[in-house]
């Protein structure tokens, strides 16, 4: 889909799946409310085309539960940054 000549048809089936995923990701089954008594973890990542972050509560040494998700595509200017700078951008955005 990143190629200008890539063919893609967005159908009603795709739209329904997209809406279902959006509802699921923002539901109480996935997200929790912030609790000031629990430690926070910010997990960030950057790719050549986008940045993302997840703010979580750390429940144990092996379990985290998300509070919020963030992502965005990089602008043409942002895509020129070195990878380490893209990672830093993900941290500041998160």
Residue frames as a rotation matrix with the C-alpha (Angstrom) as fourth column:
UNK 1
0.555 0.832 0.000 0.00
0.832 -0.555 0.000 0.00
0.000 0.000 -1.000 0.00
UNK 2
0.282 -0.528 -0.801 3.00
0.239 -0.770 0.592 2.30
-0.929 -0.359 -0.091 0.20
UNK 3
-0.734 -0.510 0.447 3.52
0.520 0.001 0.854 2.03
-0.436 0.860 0.264 -3.55
UNK 4
-0.614 0.491 -0.618 1.75
-0.537 -0.834 -0.129 4.65
-0.579 0.253 0.775 -5.69
UNK 5
-0.462 0.394 -0.795 0.51
-0.777 0.251 0.577 1.98
0.427 0.884 0.191 -8.07
UNK 6
-0.992 0.123 0.016 -0.77
0.095 0.840 -0.533 -0.43
-0.079 -0.528 -0.846 -5.41
UNK 7
-0.405 0.914 -0.013 -4.40
-0.284 -0.113 0.952 -1.36
0.869 0.389 0.305 -5.96
UNK 8
-0.957 0.167 -0.236 -6.67
0.279 0.316 -0.907 -1.36
-0.077 -0.934 -0.350 -2.94
UNK 9
-0.334 0.918 0.214 -10.43
-0.082 -0.254 0.964 -1.48
0.939 0.304 0.160 -2.65
UNK 10
-0.972 0.094 0.217 -12.01
-0.225 -0.085 -0.971 -0.49
-0.073 -0.992 0.103 0.66
UNK 11
-0.475 0.834 -0.281 -15.26
0.095 0.366 0.926 -2.44
0.875 0.413 -0.253 0.97
UNK 12
0.355 0.723 0.592 -18.04
-0.633 -0.280 0.722 -2.56
0.688 -0.631 0.358 3.53
UNK 13
0.786 -0.141 -0.601 -16.37
0.398 0.860 0.319 -5.62
0.472 -0.491 0.732 5.04
UNK 14
-0.291 -0.957 -0.005 -13.17
0.704 -0.211 -0.678 -3.62
0.647 -0.201 0.735 5.64
UNK 15
-0.357 0.232 0.905 -15.11
-0.371 -0.924 0.091 -0.69
0.857 -0.303 0.416 7.11
UNK 16
0.732 0.680 0.029 -16.97
-0.337 0.326 0.883 -2.96
0.592 -0.657 0.468 9.55
UNK 17
0.500 -0.629 -0.596 -13.74
0.750 0.659 -0.066 -4.66
0.434 -0.414 0.800 10.66
UNK 18
-0.502 -0.703 0.505 -12.06
0.385 -0.704 -0.597 -1.27
0.775 -0.105 0.623 11.14
UNK 19
-0.017 0.591 0.806 -14.95
-0.612 -0.644 0.459 0.05
0.791 -0.486 0.372 13.25
UNK 20
0.853 0.333 -0.401 -15.05
0.039 0.726 0.686 -3.16
0.520 -0.601 0.607 15.32
UNK 21
0.065 -0.921 -0.385 -11.33
0.850 0.253 -0.461 -2.90
0.522 -0.297 0.799 16.10
UNK 22
-0.535 -0.221 0.815 -11.67
-0.058 -0.953 -0.296 0.79
0.843 -0.206 0.498 17.06
UNK 23
0.445 0.782 0.436 -14.51
-0.587 -0.113 0.801 -0.04
0.676 -0.613 0.409 19.45
UNK 24
0.783 -0.178 -0.596 -12.60
0.426 0.851 0.306 -2.96
0.452 -0.494 0.743 20.96
UNK 25
-0.206 -0.978 -0.014 -9.38
0.723 -0.142 -0.676 -0.99
0.659 -0.150 0.737 21.47
UNK 26
-0.631 -0.002 0.776 -11.19
-0.308 -0.917 -0.253 1.80
0.712 -0.398 0.578 23.31
UNK 27
0.441 0.870 -0.221 -13.38
-0.168 0.322 0.932 -0.49
0.882 -0.374 0.288 25.44
UNK 28
0.461 -0.187 0.868 -13.02
-0.887 -0.122 0.445 -1.23
0.022 -0.975 -0.222 29.14
UNK 29
0.974 -0.089 0.209 -11.99
0.076 0.995 0.069 -4.75
-0.214 -0.052 0.975 28.18
UNK 30
0.433 -0.857 0.279 -8.71
0.713 0.136 -0.688 -3.35
0.552 0.496 0.670 26.82
UNK 31
-0.282 -0.536 0.795 -8.13
0.017 -0.832 -0.555 0.02
0.959 -0.143 0.244 28.51
UNK 32
0.098 0.271 -0.958 -8.03
0.972 0.183 0.151 0.83
0.216 -0.945 -0.245 32.21
UNK 33
0.858 0.198 0.474 -8.29
0.097 -0.969 0.229 4.10
0.504 -0.151 -0.850 34.11
UNK 34
-0.158 -0.954 0.253 -5.21
-0.108 -0.238 -0.965 5.73
0.981 -0.180 -0.066 35.62
UNK 35
0.876 0.273 -0.397 -4.54
0.343 0.225 0.912 4.75
0.338 -0.935 0.104 39.22
UNK 36
0.558 -0.665 0.497 -2.02
-0.573 -0.741 -0.350 7.02
0.601 -0.089 -0.794 40.96
UNK 37
0.531 -0.325 0.782 -0.98
-0.686 0.377 0.623 4.15
-0.497 -0.867 -0.023 43.25
UNK 38
0.705 -0.258 0.661 0.26
0.440 0.890 -0.121 1.95
-0.557 0.376 0.741 40.40
UNK 39
-0.270 -0.881 -0.389 3.54
0.028 -0.411 0.911 2.53
-0.962 0.235 0.136 38.53
UNK 40
0.776 0.500 -0.385 3.39
-0.297 -0.249 -0.922 3.76
-0.557 0.830 -0.044 34.94
UNK 41
-0.273 -0.804 0.528 5.28
0.421 0.394 0.817 2.47
-0.865 0.445 0.231 31.91
UNK 42
0.544 0.351 -0.763 5.55
-0.523 -0.569 -0.635 4.34
-0.656 0.744 -0.126 28.60
UNK 43
-0.082 -0.499 0.863 6.37
0.490 0.734 0.471 2.06
-0.868 0.461 0.184 25.66
UNK 44
0.488 0.173 -0.856 7.39
-0.483 -0.763 -0.429 3.93
-0.727 0.622 -0.289 22.48
UNK 45
-0.070 -0.529 0.845 8.48
0.627 0.636 0.450 2.95
-0.776 0.561 0.288 19.01
UNK 46
0.278 0.094 -0.956 9.32
-0.581 -0.776 -0.245 4.58
-0.765 0.624 -0.161 15.70
UNK 47
0.256 -0.183 0.949 9.47
0.707 0.705 -0.055 3.23
-0.659 0.685 0.310 12.18
UNK 48
-0.785 -0.570 0.241 10.57
0.571 -0.516 0.639 4.96
-0.240 0.640 0.730 8.99
UNK 49
-0.610 0.615 0.500 6.94
0.314 -0.392 0.865 6.08
0.728 0.684 0.046 8.46
UNK 50
0.420 0.854 0.307 5.24
-0.084 -0.300 0.950 6.43
0.904 -0.425 -0.054 11.88
UNK 51
-0.797 -0.545 0.261 5.59
-0.314 0.005 -0.949 6.74
0.516 -0.839 -0.175 15.66
UNK 52
0.303 0.907 -0.293 3.54
-0.045 0.321 0.946 5.15
0.952 -0.273 0.138 18.42
UNK 53
-0.787 -0.471 0.399 3.29
-0.420 -0.064 -0.905 4.97
0.451 -0.880 -0.147 22.19
UNK 54
0.228 0.815 -0.532 1.34
0.227 0.487 0.843 3.03
0.947 -0.313 -0.074 24.80
UNK 55
-0.460 -0.254 0.851 0.91
-0.732 -0.434 -0.525 4.29
0.502 -0.865 0.014 28.37
UNK 56
0.140 0.437 -0.889 0.43
0.079 0.890 0.449 1.35
0.987 -0.133 0.090 30.74
UNK 57
0.523 -0.036 0.851 0.10
-0.851 -0.072 0.520 0.45
0.042 -0.997 -0.068 34.40
UNK 58
-0.439 -0.682 -0.584 2.67
-0.482 0.728 -0.487 -2.08
0.758 0.068 -0.649 35.53
UNK 59
0.607 0.764 0.217 0.74
-0.643 0.312 0.699 -4.75
0.467 -0.564 0.681 37.42
UNK 60
0.806 -0.452 0.381 3.60
0.027 0.672 0.740 -7.20
-0.591 -0.587 0.554 37.96
UNK 61
-0.172 -0.965 -0.199 7.02
-0.328 -0.134 0.935 -8.00
-0.929 0.226 -0.294 36.54
UNK 62
-0.860 -0.159 0.484 5.34
0.328 0.554 0.765 -9.72
-0.390 0.817 -0.425 33.59
UNK 63
-0.111 0.921 0.373 2.00
0.993 0.092 0.069 -7.92
0.029 0.378 -0.925 33.20
UNK 64
-0.911 -0.046 -0.409 1.04
0.061 -0.998 -0.024 -4.44
-0.407 -0.047 0.912 32.00
UNK 65
-0.031 0.941 0.336 -2.41
0.933 0.148 -0.329 -3.06
-0.360 0.303 -0.882 31.14
UNK 66
-0.677 -0.334 0.657 -2.83
0.639 -0.709 0.299 -0.14
0.366 0.622 0.693 28.73
UNK 67
-0.248 0.545 -0.801 -4.30
0.506 -0.632 -0.587 3.21
-0.826 -0.551 -0.119 29.73
UNK 68
0.637 0.409 -0.653 -3.95
-0.281 -0.666 -0.691 4.94
-0.718 0.624 -0.309 26.35
UNK 69
0.114 -0.556 0.824 -2.61
0.856 0.475 0.203 4.42
-0.504 0.682 0.530 22.84
UNK 70
0.509 -0.006 -0.861 -1.05
-0.302 -0.937 -0.172 7.03
-0.806 0.348 -0.479 20.55
UNK 71
-0.189 -0.643 0.742 0.17
0.719 0.425 0.551 6.86
-0.669 0.637 0.382 16.95
UNK 72
0.687 0.367 -0.627 0.66
-0.201 -0.734 -0.649 9.07
-0.698 0.572 -0.431 13.94
UNK 73
0.632 -0.494 0.597 2.34
0.773 0.353 -0.527 9.00
0.050 0.794 0.605 10.58
UNK 74
-0.120 -0.780 -0.615 5.50
0.588 -0.555 0.588 11.02
-0.800 -0.291 0.525 10.15
UNK 75
0.804 0.301 -0.513 5.51
-0.151 -0.731 -0.665 14.14
-0.576 0.612 -0.542 8.02
UNK 76
0.832 -0.529 0.167 7.90
0.316 0.204 -0.927 14.40
0.457 0.824 0.337 5.08
UNK 77
0.292 -0.732 0.616 10.21
-0.653 -0.623 -0.431 16.47
0.699 -0.277 -0.659 7.30
UNK 78
0.450 -0.060 0.891 10.02
-0.812 0.389 0.436 13.96
-0.372 -0.920 0.126 10.18
UNK 79
0.968 -0.039 0.249 10.89
0.122 0.937 -0.327 11.09
-0.221 0.347 0.911 7.84
UNK 80
0.560 -0.816 0.145 14.25
-0.071 -0.221 -0.973 12.78
0.826 0.534 -0.182 7.17
UNK 81
0.508 -0.356 0.784 15.23
-0.861 -0.248 0.445 12.50
0.036 -0.901 -0.432 10.86
UNK 82
-0.598 -0.708 -0.376 17.81
-0.575 0.706 -0.414 9.95
0.558 -0.031 -0.829 11.96
UNK 83
-0.016 0.643 -0.766 16.22
0.205 0.752 0.627 6.85
0.979 -0.147 -0.144 13.51
UNK 84
-0.563 -0.242 -0.790 17.37
0.802 0.071 -0.593 7.82
0.200 -0.968 0.154 17.02
UNK 85
-0.970 0.235 -0.062 15.63
-0.218 -0.955 -0.199 11.19
-0.106 -0.180 0.978 16.59
UNK 86
-0.290 0.902 -0.319 12.44
-0.448 0.166 0.878 9.45
0.846 0.398 0.356 15.43
UNK 87
-0.153 0.176 -0.972 12.58
0.687 0.726 0.023 7.32
0.710 -0.665 -0.232 18.60
UNK 88
-0.864 -0.194 -0.464 12.99
0.478 -0.606 -0.636 10.50
-0.158 -0.771 0.616 20.68
UNK 89
-0.757 0.653 0.028 10.02
-0.549 -0.659 0.514 12.03
0.354 0.374 0.857 18.86
UNK 90
-0.078 0.726 -0.683 7.94
0.104 0.687 0.719 8.99
0.991 -0.015 -0.129 19.84
UNK 91
-0.441 -0.150 -0.885 8.93
0.866 0.187 -0.463 9.49
0.235 -0.971 0.048 23.50
UNK 92
-0.969 0.047 -0.241 8.04
0.039 -0.939 -0.342 13.19
-0.242 -0.341 0.909 23.51
UNK 93
-0.536 0.828 -0.164 4.75
-0.550 -0.195 0.812 12.54
0.641 0.525 0.560 21.70
UNK 94
-0.142 0.456 -0.878 3.85
0.445 0.822 0.355 9.74
0.884 -0.340 -0.320 24.11
